[in-house]
Amino acid sequence: MKPALLALFALAGSAHAATTCTDGVKQITADVGGNARFYVLFSGGAGFDIPQSGEAYKIALTMASTSKLTGERLTITYAADKVNCAGAGYRTDLVRISTADEPTR
């Protein structure tokens, strides 16, 4: 019974796998052409891009802009597991963005 229960817990844990990266914002770019997306790149190489539609992009853009201006770090969570935060580049599977505990300064 115990091996079956452990296997069930292992499967349940992997269903919600994600990667969290924390860093300061290095660059914000807006594509105002037909693509209508904005891109945020962190100092360590992680980043995300998001369409310029709906309310989610306004919140993410505001948080990224504030981070860039103040030097505060952000924490982002990707849906994928085991993303390399040092070289993730612009990803589209952003599921959460939040302020970090400590500033970069």
Buried (B, 14 or more C-beta within 10 A) or exposed (E): EEEEEEEEEEEEEEEEEBBEBBBBBBEBEEEEEEEEBBBBBBEBBBBBBBEBEEEEBEEBBEBBEEBBEBEBBBBBBBBEEEBEBEEBEBBEEBEEBEBBEEEBE
